Each structure stands twice: as structure tokens, then as C-alpha cells.
Amino acid sequence: MNQTGLHTLDYLVFFMYLAIIGGYGYWIYKKKTNKSNTASGFFLAEGSLTFWAIGASLIASNISAEHFIGMSGSGFAIGLAISSYEWMAAAALIVVAVFFLPVYLKNKIYTMPQFLRQRYNPVVATTMAVFWLLLYIFVNLTSIIYLGALALEVTAGINFNVAVVALALFAILITIGGMKVIGYTDVVQVIVLIIGGLITTYLALDLVAKEFGKPDILSAFGTLKTQADSHFHMILKQDNPYYKDLPGLTVIIGAMWINNLNYWGCNQYIIQRTLGADLETARKGILFAAFLKLLVPLIVVIPGIAAFVLHQNGMFQQEMVDAAGTVKPDHAYPVLLNLLPMGLKGVAFAALTAAIVASLAGKANSISTIFTLDIYKLYIKPGASEKHLIRVGRIAVWVSMLIAVLIAPQLKVLEQAYQFIQEYSSFITPGVFAIFFFGMFWKKATSAAALTTAVLTIPLSTAFKFWFPEIPFLNRMGIAFLILSAVMVGISLTSKNKNNQGQIEIEMPSFNLSRSFIVGATIICGILAALYTAFW
């Protein structure tokens, strides 16, 4: 029953997916790219993405192997509590749509460093641009490729190094078409990954039902809760061995908000999808993404919990361990994929590949955008033509992907890659969010304060990591944010230039909301309240 590798029918399904994505992407490229293509059109798809394309692209770029493999692994090890990253993100998306987005669109912001340049000064912008490039390439891009290659190796028997190169090349082919191609192909990618994800969830619950003699998958869900009750506690207590990963109420009223608001509201990789649209379309797109976010734990966390229950009951004893005999939670999802019947396994494999490639393409496009518009155009060749900038952007995609391909194999030492991504991404999160938050909503925030905060954020986070390793990293991030906020306020109040708002305009009428947005946001908040009440 458990057979590693793909059948001929699986390969046919998978290559059909490749053909559809490739053909659709080429059609979009030809239809929506005119002869006078501009840099803003290439990097942002200015004015050409619908709300459903924006929402789908947000989710496709966000969901990757780190979710299918990493979050399923955390579901195996920790349980439903890891879903807070997804469910609280839905709430954070609403806040971003209401308060952050109007500021960006009002001021015609194309990149996050551009916002910092207009609000503060070029030094702050360039410093953060370098930080972002290092983070995106050396943490995010490499970890996505690593987890994707691991999944292909365990699921289809593909050589790890071959998988690394293949994923990078596939992502490059989509990325060099620009944001228009990425945005619309992401719609197909999301459809594929949701269908494939639900198939795997159904299989996992069906296995539980058969193993415990239950009549259907709904009763199997109840069995999961009975057999692994501690895996259904959303708020972990201090005696839980994984409390350091998800420290209690921090996930609802603490630094999880800082993490999510920074990721969804101050992150080029994500917010870039909305910057080329009008406010109403962008808000609808973000709300659509928030609804999709509520579904993510169903297709990535529940299979991990099911694998845990089945493993505890005697299944997957060999498949869940590495060569040294250590249980590897990140094996949970690939092990389940190997149980799918032929044909369906091809669909699930395509879903996994879709998530990986979409995320890689989005990340690579953001790296290319920041490097080209915020570094190359400003400091290397200010008078560059639009065509030259697009060419430089494509070269940046190739170079960043090459670096990631070389580094990705070094991540094999990790137990839970998802936690690695969250912790090391958080090293710059407190400073970045402080700079953006005060820059948007406090006129007295100065350039000197922002630059000091930018310079201090990594050393402070690193010091906390090694001086106070017993403190959960989310709490360390919250403490660092409070310290850096105090630095921002203190330096700003003592600065000679106290009215240093730059060229950023904030008009309260732009925060007005449509009735449909209010209804949608209310429904999402109600669902979140019900979920946390049911699984507290």
C-alpha cells in the first residue's frame, strides 16, 4: 500500500498540470503584455489584476512547502495550535486592508524601501532593502527550495539535488514573465493546491476511520480529538514541551500580531500583489485571501495530526524516522502522499509542486523588484531605460535562485523547518514593524530614530536569542519590539527636526469601508471567535 514514487498515470496528471500552467502563463504574457511594457507593469502588474487574482496570488505566494511539509510536521509534533499562524493571519489581513493599504495606494508606493525613502530618508530605505534581500534569499528562498526538494524526494523518489534544480528552473520560467503572469497563474495554482490538499486530508481521515473502525471521516475527526486531545489545544500551557514555539496567549494578544502585521502589511513579497490595484479591488482581494486563510489548517495541519495518531497506533514506524532512527515530523505529509492511489497521487503531487513554485516565483519577483528599483536604479544606473530595468530584474531572479540552490542542501540538519523560518525571520521583524507603524501613524517619528531602530534590530534579536534562550522566540520578538519602539519614540522626541513626516500623506477619509467589506470582515472575525472558543 505504501509505495514511494509515482505511477505512469501520476506522471501524466502532473505533466498535464505543467502544460496547463505553462500554456496559461504564456497566454497571459502575450495577452496582457504590450510592446511598451514598463518596469511598474512588469514588477507590479499595474492595474491588470482582479480581486480574485490578487487574493489567490496572496495565498499561493504564502502557502508553500513550508506549509504542506513544515506545518504538517508541526501538526504532527505540536497539534492544532500551529494553526494560529494561519487563523490570526486572517485577522491581521483585515487590519492591513483597513489601515495600511490606503496609505500605500494614496502615496503610489511600489516597494517597501520606497515607502521608507519617502517617509524617512534614502539611508533608512537602503539599509532595510539590504536586510530584506538577505532575509529573502538566505532564509526564505533557501528554505522553500529545501522543503520542496525534500517533499519530491520522499514522495516521488526524485534525487534531492535534482529536485532542487528543477524547482528553481520551473519557478524562474514563471517569474521572468513578470507579476501579470505570476498573479494569474497563481489562480490556477491555488485551485490545484486546495483540491490536492483536500484529497490528502480526506485520505488521512479515511485511514483513521478504517484504523479505529469508524463509519466515516466526520467521526474520524472526533477520533483524532479523543486519541490526541493535547493536539487540539490552541492555547498551550507552560508545561507543554512546545510552549517555546507557541507561548500561550501570545498567539492571540501578544507578539503574534507583530509577526503577522509585519508579514502581511510591511513585506514586499506579500503586499506587492495589491500595490498595482485601486483601493476597492485591493481590499476585496485581501478579504478573499483572509477567507482562504481559514481553510489552510484543514489541508495542512489536520493531516499532520492524523499522521501522529496513526503513528502512535503503530503505523508508519519506519517511514517517520530518518537514517539515524530519529522521528522526523516533517516526514508526515510526504508519507501520507505515498498512500494515495495512482492518479490522485499525481493531483496531490501537482498541488505540492504548485505551492512550492508559486511561492518561489513570488519571492524571486520581490527580490528582483527591491534590487532593481531600490538599489540598481537609484545607485548603479539612475538613467536606465524601462527595458534595461526589466532585463536587470530577470538577471536578479537567476542570481538569487542560484544562491538559494547552493545553500538549500545545508538545511538538512533541521527537525522542524517551519519553526526555523519563523524564528530567524523574526530577527528583523520587531524593528521593521516599529519603523513602519510609527512612520504611518505618528508624524513625529524621525529619520534618525528609524535608522537607529533598523541598525539595532538584528543585534538586539541575536542578543536575546543567545542571552535568553529559555524565553519563547515570539515573546523575545515582542520584548524587542517594545524596546525598539521606546528607542523610536525617545530619539524622535529629542530630535531637532520633530515634524519629519516626509512626503507620506495620510487622510482619514481613505479609511472608509464598503458595506460588503464590513460584512465579510465581520463573518471572518465571527468564525475565528468560534474556532478559538471550541479549541481553547
KOLGULO-523029 format. One record per residue (C-alpha): residue number from 1; residue in one letter; chain; x, y, z. Coordinates in Angstrom, 2 decimals. Example, Ala and Ser with C-alpha at 12.3 -4.5 7.8 and 13.67 -1.06 7.14 Angstrom:
residues 2
pos code unit c1 c2 c3
1 A A 12.30 -4.50 7.80
2 S A 13.67 -1.06 7.14
end
This chain:
residues 536
pos code unit c1 c2 c3
1 M A 0.00 0.00 0.00
2 N A 2.76 2.46 0.91
3 Q A 4.67 2.83 -2.33
4 T A 7.22 5.56 -2.84
5 G A 7.33 7.05 -6.32
6 L A 4.83 7.99 -8.99
7 H A 2.91 5.70 -11.33
8 T A 2.68 6.45 -15.07
9 L A -0.81 7.88 -14.55
10 D A 0.54 10.18 -11.81
11 Y A 3.17 11.49 -14.19
12 L A 0.52 12.11 -16.84
13 V A -1.56 14.11 -14.36
14 F A 1.49 16.01 -13.18
15 F A 2.69 16.88 -16.70
16 M A -0.84 17.93 -17.58
17 Y A -0.61 20.40 -14.70
18 L A 2.74 21.65 -16.02
19 A A 1.30 22.06 -19.51
20 I A -1.74 23.98 -18.22
21 I A 0.37 26.32 -16.10
22 G A 2.92 26.84 -18.87
23 G A 0.31 27.39 -21.58
24 Y A -1.84 29.68 -19.45
25 G A 1.19 31.67 -18.34
26 Y A 2.33 32.14 -21.95
27 W A -1.16 33.21 -22.98
28 I A -1.32 35.75 -20.16
29 Y A 2.14 37.01 -21.10
30 K A 1.10 37.55 -24.72
31 K A -2.36 38.94 -24.00
32 K A -1.55 41.35 -21.17
33 T A 1.97 42.45 -22.11
34 N A 2.11 45.27 -24.62
35 K A 5.07 46.41 -26.68
36 S A 5.71 49.38 -24.40
37 N A 5.92 47.24 -21.28
38 T A 7.07 49.29 -18.28
39 A A 9.03 48.39 -15.18
40 S A 5.98 49.08 -12.98
41 G A 3.89 46.84 -15.21
42 F A 6.48 44.06 -15.08
43 F A 7.09 44.20 -11.33
44 L A 3.57 45.11 -10.12
45 A A 1.13 44.16 -12.94
46 E A -0.20 47.70 -12.53
47 G A -3.96 47.89 -12.96
48 S A -4.36 44.42 -14.51
49 L A -5.09 42.10 -11.57
50 T A -8.69 41.43 -10.49
51 F A -9.60 40.99 -6.82
52 W A -9.75 37.20 -7.14
53 A A -6.33 37.16 -8.83
54 I A -4.91 39.33 -6.02
55 G A -6.41 37.13 -3.29
56 A A -5.34 33.90 -4.95
57 S A -1.84 35.24 -5.56
58 L A -1.52 36.29 -1.92
59 I A -2.34 32.77 -0.78
60 A A -0.34 30.99 -3.48
61 S A 2.72 33.03 -2.62
62 N A 2.23 32.46 1.09
63 I A 1.46 28.73 1.04
64 S A 4.43 26.63 0.07
65 A A 6.31 23.51 1.09
66 E A 6.85 25.21 4.45
67 H A 3.10 24.78 4.97
68 F A 2.45 21.41 3.34
69 I A 5.60 19.87 4.76
70 G A 6.69 22.17 7.59
71 M A 3.29 22.98 9.07
72 S A 2.09 19.39 8.71
73 G A 5.25 18.43 10.58
74 S A 4.35 20.92 13.30
75 G A 0.82 19.49 13.31
76 F A 2.37 16.06 13.94
77 A A 4.59 17.41 16.73
78 I A 2.52 20.23 18.27
79 G A -1.05 19.94 17.01
80 L A -3.77 22.41 16.05
81 A A -2.08 25.24 17.98
82 I A 0.23 25.83 14.99
83 S A -2.92 26.98 13.14
84 S A -2.67 30.30 14.97
85 Y A -0.20 31.39 12.31
86 E A -2.98 30.96 9.75
87 W A -6.10 31.96 11.64
88 M A -4.59 35.05 13.26
89 A A -3.23 35.96 9.83
90 A A -6.83 36.22 8.61
91 A A -7.49 38.84 11.31
92 A A -4.22 40.63 10.50
93 L A -5.18 40.80 6.81
94 I A -8.32 42.73 7.74
95 V A -6.25 45.25 9.71
96 V A -3.84 45.63 6.77
97 A A -6.73 46.23 4.35
98 V A -8.30 48.87 6.60
99 F A -5.26 50.84 7.79
100 F A -2.10 50.02 5.82
101 L A -3.33 49.68 2.26
102 P A -4.86 53.17 1.92
103 V A -1.54 54.75 2.90
104 Y A 0.40 52.77 0.28
105 L A -2.05 53.41 -2.56
106 K A -2.60 57.08 -1.69
107 N A 1.15 57.69 -1.96
108 K A 1.67 55.45 -5.02
109 I A 4.09 53.18 -3.17
110 Y A 5.59 50.40 -5.33
111 T A 8.14 48.94 -2.92
112 M A 8.60 48.93 0.84
113 P A 12.01 50.66 0.63
114 Q A 10.30 53.39 -1.44
115 F A 7.89 54.00 1.45
116 L A 10.84 54.33 3.85
117 R A 12.61 56.66 1.43
118 Q A 9.60 58.96 1.15
119 R A 8.74 58.82 4.85
120 Y A 12.29 58.98 6.24
121 N A 15.39 59.16 4.02
122 P A 17.42 57.12 1.48
123 V A 19.79 55.73 4.14
124 V A 16.93 54.09 6.07
125 A A 15.44 52.75 2.84
126 T A 18.70 51.27 1.54
127 T A 19.59 49.73 4.91
128 M A 16.27 47.93 5.07
129 A A 16.44 46.96 1.39
130 V A 19.71 45.14 2.10
131 F A 18.20 43.46 5.18
132 W A 15.20 42.27 3.16
133 L A 17.33 40.93 0.32
134 L A 19.48 38.93 2.76
135 L A 16.40 37.56 4.55
136 Y A 14.51 36.69 1.37
137 I A 17.46 34.93 -0.26
138 F A 19.25 33.24 2.64
139 V A 16.25 32.27 4.82
140 N A 13.03 32.26 2.79
141 L A 14.08 31.25 -0.72
142 T A 16.51 28.59 0.51
143 S A 14.05 27.05 2.98
144 I A 11.26 26.89 0.38
145 I A 13.55 25.09 -2.09
146 Y A 14.85 22.77 0.64
147 L A 11.39 21.72 1.85
148 G A 10.12 21.38 -1.70
149 A A 13.02 19.16 -2.73
150 L A 12.58 17.08 0.44
151 A A 8.93 16.52 -0.46
152 L A 9.76 15.49 -4.02
153 E A 12.48 13.15 -2.77
154 V A 10.29 11.39 -0.19
155 T A 7.14 11.38 -2.30
156 A A 8.33 10.63 -5.83
157 G A 11.79 9.22 -5.20
158 I A 13.38 12.11 -7.12
159 N A 17.01 12.79 -6.24
160 F A 17.16 15.69 -3.76
161 N A 19.71 17.73 -5.73
162 V A 17.85 17.17 -9.00
163 A A 14.64 18.33 -7.32
164 V A 16.36 21.48 -6.02
165 V A 17.48 22.47 -9.52
166 A A 14.17 21.51 -11.20
167 L A 12.06 23.58 -8.78
168 A A 14.34 26.59 -9.21
169 L A 14.18 26.41 -13.02
170 F A 10.39 25.98 -13.06
171 A A 9.97 28.99 -10.77
172 I A 12.34 31.09 -12.89
173 L A 10.28 30.39 -16.05
174 I A 7.18 31.81 -14.34
175 T A 8.97 34.71 -12.63
176 I A 10.64 36.16 -15.73
177 G A 7.18 36.74 -17.22
178 G A 6.53 39.40 -14.59
179 M A 3.81 39.96 -11.99
180 K A 0.98 39.64 -14.52
181 V A 1.98 36.05 -15.29
182 I A 2.59 35.27 -11.60
183 G A -0.73 36.78 -10.50
184 Y A -2.96 34.96 -12.96
185 T A -1.13 31.61 -12.93
186 D A -1.43 31.75 -9.14
187 V A -5.21 31.42 -9.54
188 V A -4.71 28.03 -11.19
189 Q A -2.05 27.13 -8.62
190 V A -4.44 27.85 -5.74
191 I A -7.21 25.76 -7.27
192 V A -4.79 22.86 -7.73
193 L A -3.25 23.11 -4.26
194 I A -6.65 23.33 -2.50
195 I A -8.07 20.33 -4.41
196 G A -4.88 18.33 -3.88
197 G A -4.71 19.35 -0.23
198 L A -8.31 18.33 0.43
199 I A -7.70 14.96 -1.23
200 T A -4.80 14.31 1.16
201 T A -6.89 15.42 4.15
202 Y A -9.67 13.06 3.08
203 L A -7.19 10.19 2.77
204 A A -5.72 10.88 6.22
205 L A -9.14 10.95 7.89
206 D A -10.25 7.88 5.95
207 L A -7.19 6.00 7.21
208 V A -8.06 6.99 10.78
209 A A -11.67 5.87 10.25
210 K A -10.56 2.44 9.00
211 E A -7.88 2.02 11.67
212 F A -10.32 2.71 14.51
213 G A -13.43 1.18 12.96
214 K A -15.33 4.43 12.39
215 P A -18.06 4.73 9.73
216 D A -16.96 7.98 8.06
217 I A -14.40 10.79 8.07
218 L A -16.55 13.06 10.26
219 S A -16.44 10.53 13.06
220 A A -12.72 10.08 12.33
221 F A -12.23 13.75 13.23
222 G A -13.77 13.03 16.62
223 T A -11.40 10.08 16.96
224 L A -8.43 12.37 16.37
225 K A -9.58 14.59 19.21
226 T A -10.06 11.58 21.51
227 Q A -6.77 9.91 20.67
228 A A -4.70 13.12 20.72
229 D A -6.60 15.55 22.93
230 S A -3.49 17.59 23.72
231 H A -3.06 18.18 19.96
232 F A -6.31 20.16 19.92
233 H A -5.36 22.81 22.48
234 M A -4.99 26.17 20.71
235 I A -3.50 27.85 23.79
236 L A -0.54 25.86 25.11
237 K A 0.34 25.84 28.81
238 Q A 3.86 26.28 30.14
239 D A 4.25 22.56 30.87
240 N A 3.72 21.75 27.18
241 P A 7.07 20.76 25.57
242 Y A 6.29 23.05 22.62
243 Y A 5.36 26.08 24.71
244 K A 8.52 27.82 23.49
245 D A 7.20 27.62 19.92
246 L A 3.69 28.88 20.75
247 P A 3.70 30.59 24.16
248 G A 0.13 30.67 25.44
249 L A -1.90 33.84 24.95
250 T A 0.92 35.43 22.94
251 V A -0.69 33.93 19.84
252 I A -3.90 35.95 20.41
253 I A -2.99 39.15 22.23
254 G A 0.80 39.24 22.00
255 A A 3.63 39.25 19.51
256 M A 1.82 37.03 17.00
257 W A 0.14 40.28 15.91
258 I A 3.53 41.90 15.34
259 N A 4.64 38.88 13.33
260 N A 1.50 38.80 11.17
261 L A 1.05 42.54 10.64
262 N A 4.69 42.83 9.61
263 Y A 4.42 39.85 7.26
264 W A 1.16 40.87 5.59
265 G A 1.48 44.65 5.79
266 C A 5.18 45.55 5.58
267 N A 6.51 42.73 3.42
268 Q A 7.29 43.36 -0.24
269 Y A 6.85 39.68 -1.01
270 I A 3.18 39.82 0.01
271 I A 1.87 43.38 -0.24
272 Q A 3.32 43.75 -3.74
273 R A 0.25 41.97 -5.16
274 T A -2.02 44.81 -4.06
275 L A 0.12 47.83 -4.96
276 G A -0.88 47.91 -8.63
277 A A -4.66 47.92 -7.99
278 D A -7.21 50.51 -6.88
279 L A -8.20 50.54 -3.19
280 E A -11.57 48.78 -3.55
281 T A -10.15 45.96 -5.69
282 A A -7.13 45.52 -3.42
283 R A -9.32 45.37 -0.30
284 K A -11.60 42.77 -1.87
285 G A -8.54 40.75 -2.82
286 I A -7.18 40.84 0.73
287 L A -10.58 39.84 2.16
288 F A -10.75 36.92 -0.28
289 A A -7.28 35.86 0.88
290 A A -8.43 36.06 4.52
291 F A -11.31 33.66 3.79
292 L A -8.90 31.25 2.09
293 K A -6.58 31.50 5.10
294 L A -9.27 29.96 7.29
295 L A -9.09 26.79 5.15
296 V A -5.33 26.30 5.30
297 P A -5.18 24.33 8.61
298 L A -7.73 21.89 7.19
299 I A -5.41 20.94 4.34
300 V A -2.03 21.09 6.12
301 V A -2.42 20.72 9.91
302 I A -5.16 18.06 10.16
303 P A -3.17 15.57 8.01
304 G A -0.20 16.05 10.35
305 I A -2.34 15.30 13.42
306 A A -3.82 12.27 11.66
307 A A -0.30 11.01 10.89
308 F A 0.58 11.43 14.58
309 V A -2.43 9.37 15.72
310 L A -1.72 6.66 13.16
311 H A 1.96 6.60 14.13
312 Q A 1.03 6.28 17.80
313 N A -1.20 3.37 16.82
314 G A 1.67 1.51 15.15
315 M A 1.63 2.74 11.55
316 F A 4.50 4.48 9.69
317 Q A 7.11 3.30 12.18
318 Q A 9.86 3.14 9.56
319 E A 8.63 5.93 7.27
320 M A 8.62 8.58 10.03
321 V A 12.27 8.14 11.03
322 D A 15.49 9.24 9.38
323 A A 18.64 7.16 8.79
324 A A 19.67 7.68 12.43
325 G A 16.34 6.34 13.71
326 T A 15.05 9.74 14.88
327 V A 11.37 10.57 14.31
328 K A 11.16 13.43 11.79
329 P A 7.83 15.30 11.97
330 D A 8.47 16.84 8.54
331 H A 8.08 13.35 7.02
332 A A 4.36 13.28 7.93
333 Y A 2.89 14.84 4.78
334 P A 5.10 13.02 2.23
335 V A 4.32 9.72 3.98
336 L A 0.58 10.36 3.57
337 L A 1.02 11.29 -0.09
338 N A 2.65 7.93 -0.73
339 L A -0.60 6.21 0.30
340 L A -2.75 7.89 -2.33
341 P A -3.96 5.72 -5.23
342 M A -2.41 6.36 -8.63
343 G A -3.83 9.36 -10.41
344 L A -4.88 11.07 -7.19
345 K A -1.28 10.96 -6.07
346 G A -0.43 12.89 -9.23
347 V A -3.02 15.53 -8.29
348 A A -1.62 15.85 -4.76
349 F A 1.91 15.93 -6.12
350 A A 0.90 18.68 -8.54
351 A A -0.69 20.59 -5.64
352 L A 2.50 20.38 -3.63
353 T A 4.59 21.47 -6.61
354 A A 2.15 24.31 -7.35
355 A A 2.52 25.63 -3.81
356 I A 6.31 25.44 -3.96
357 V A 6.68 27.03 -7.38
358 A A 4.15 29.81 -6.74
359 S A 5.89 30.75 -3.52
360 L A 9.34 30.65 -5.13
361 A A 8.14 32.79 -8.03
362 G A 6.59 35.38 -5.73
363 K A 9.67 35.55 -3.53
364 A A 12.02 35.80 -6.51
365 N A 9.90 38.56 -8.03
366 S A 10.09 40.58 -4.80
367 I A 13.87 40.12 -4.60
368 S A 14.10 41.28 -8.20
369 T A 11.82 44.28 -7.56
370 I A 13.70 45.54 -4.50
371 F A 17.13 45.06 -6.07
372 T A 16.17 46.66 -9.39
373 L A 14.04 49.61 -8.24
374 D A 15.61 50.38 -4.85
375 I A 19.29 49.65 -5.43
376 Y A 20.21 49.33 -9.12
377 K A 18.02 52.16 -10.46
378 L A 18.99 54.55 -7.65
379 Y A 22.69 53.85 -7.14
380 I A 24.10 51.91 -10.08
381 K A 22.38 53.24 -13.22
382 P A 19.86 56.02 -12.46
383 G A 19.18 56.73 -16.14
384 A A 18.40 53.12 -17.09
385 S A 15.59 52.58 -19.60
386 E A 12.45 50.57 -18.80
387 K A 13.66 47.64 -20.92
388 H A 17.05 47.69 -19.22
389 L A 15.44 47.59 -15.76
390 I A 13.29 44.62 -16.76
391 R A 16.40 42.84 -18.04
392 V A 18.25 43.55 -14.77
393 G A 15.23 42.28 -12.85
394 R A 15.35 38.99 -14.73
395 I A 19.08 38.63 -14.10
396 A A 18.44 39.24 -10.37
397 V A 15.96 36.35 -10.42
398 W A 18.57 33.98 -11.86
399 V A 21.31 35.08 -9.44
400 S A 19.15 34.87 -6.30
401 M A 17.84 31.46 -7.29
402 L A 21.39 30.20 -7.92
403 I A 22.45 31.29 -4.43
404 A A 19.43 29.56 -2.89
405 V A 20.12 26.35 -4.84
406 L A 23.66 26.24 -3.47
407 I A 22.59 26.84 0.15
408 A A 19.37 24.78 0.35
409 P A 21.05 21.37 0.89
410 Q A 22.69 22.72 4.07
411 L A 19.28 22.85 5.79
412 K A 19.01 19.06 6.09
413 V A 20.07 19.27 9.74
414 L A 16.72 20.86 10.75
415 E A 13.99 18.98 12.63
416 Q A 11.07 21.38 12.04
417 A A 11.89 23.72 9.18
418 Y A 8.72 25.78 9.72
419 Q A 9.91 26.87 13.15
420 F A 13.34 27.70 11.70
421 I A 11.72 30.03 9.16
422 Q A 9.54 31.74 11.75
423 E A 12.32 32.25 14.30
424 Y A 15.02 33.59 12.01
425 S A 12.63 35.73 10.00
426 S A 11.65 37.30 13.31
427 F A 15.15 38.71 13.78
428 I A 14.27 41.80 11.73
429 T A 10.51 41.79 12.37
430 P A 10.45 43.98 15.55
431 G A 12.49 46.77 14.01
432 V A 10.74 46.71 10.64
433 F A 7.29 46.84 12.16
434 A A 8.26 49.63 14.58
435 I A 9.64 51.72 11.71
436 F A 6.53 51.22 9.57
437 F A 4.00 51.56 12.38
438 F A 5.36 54.84 13.70
439 G A 6.11 56.05 10.18
440 M A 2.49 55.62 9.17
441 F A 0.65 56.73 12.25
442 W A 2.92 59.12 14.17
443 K A 4.02 62.31 12.42
444 K A 6.86 62.99 14.86
445 A A 8.81 59.82 14.02
446 T A 12.18 60.94 12.61
447 S A 14.74 59.54 10.19
448 A A 17.39 59.33 12.93
449 A A 15.04 57.23 15.06
450 A A 14.19 54.93 12.15
451 L A 17.84 54.42 11.19
452 T A 18.84 53.64 14.78
453 T A 15.99 51.15 15.04
454 A A 16.96 49.50 11.75
455 V A 20.59 49.12 12.81
456 L A 19.68 47.78 16.27
457 T A 17.03 45.21 15.31
458 I A 19.29 42.30 14.27
459 P A 21.92 42.73 17.05
460 L A 19.16 43.06 19.66
461 S A 17.27 39.99 18.39
462 T A 20.51 38.00 18.18
463 A A 21.50 39.00 21.72
464 F A 18.10 37.93 23.06
465 K A 18.42 34.61 21.21
466 F A 21.74 33.74 22.93
467 W A 21.32 35.54 26.28
468 F A 17.74 34.40 26.97
469 P A 17.28 31.13 25.04
470 E A 14.69 29.96 27.57
471 I A 12.29 32.76 26.53
472 P A 9.99 31.73 23.61
473 F A 11.05 33.46 20.41
474 L A 7.64 35.12 19.94
475 N A 7.97 36.67 23.39
476 R A 11.55 37.73 22.63
477 M A 10.24 39.37 19.49
478 G A 7.57 41.21 21.49
479 I A 10.10 42.43 24.05
480 A A 12.43 43.56 21.27
481 F A 9.55 45.45 19.65
482 L A 8.77 47.29 22.89
483 I A 12.43 48.24 23.35
484 L A 12.79 49.41 19.75
485 S A 9.52 51.34 20.00
486 A A 10.89 53.13 23.05
487 V A 14.03 53.92 21.02
488 M A 11.89 55.27 18.17
489 V A 9.84 57.48 20.49
490 G A 12.80 58.63 22.60
491 I A 15.00 59.66 19.69
492 S A 12.10 61.24 17.81
493 L A 11.07 63.39 20.78
494 T A 14.64 64.57 21.39
495 S A 15.37 65.21 17.70
496 K A 15.69 68.79 16.49
497 N A 13.50 68.06 13.48
498 K A 10.34 66.93 15.25
499 N A 7.95 67.39 12.31
500 N A 9.63 64.95 9.98
501 Q A 6.77 63.31 8.08
502 G A 8.45 63.34 4.68
503 Q A 6.16 63.04 1.67
504 I A 3.75 60.45 3.04
505 E A 0.11 61.57 3.16
506 I A -2.46 60.06 5.49
507 E A -6.07 61.12 5.01
508 M A -8.65 59.61 7.32
509 P A -11.47 59.59 4.69
510 S A -9.45 56.99 2.74
511 F A -10.09 54.57 5.61
512 N A -13.83 54.45 4.80
513 L A -15.06 50.90 4.23
514 S A -17.67 49.48 1.87
515 R A -20.65 47.65 3.31
516 S A -19.60 44.36 1.66
517 F A -16.14 44.61 3.22
518 I A -17.62 45.19 6.68
519 V A -19.94 42.18 6.31
520 G A -17.09 39.94 5.09
521 A A -14.74 41.07 7.85
522 T A -17.44 40.50 10.49
523 I A -18.03 36.95 9.25
524 I A -14.30 36.16 9.39
525 C A -13.98 37.52 12.93
526 G A -17.03 35.52 13.99
527 I A -15.56 32.30 12.59
528 L A -12.26 32.98 14.38
529 A A -14.04 33.60 17.68
530 A A -15.93 30.30 17.28
531 L A -12.76 28.35 16.44
532 Y A -10.79 29.63 19.42
533 T A -13.76 29.08 21.73
534 A A -14.19 25.49 20.50
535 F A -10.49 24.56 20.69
536 W A -9.21 26.73 23.53
end
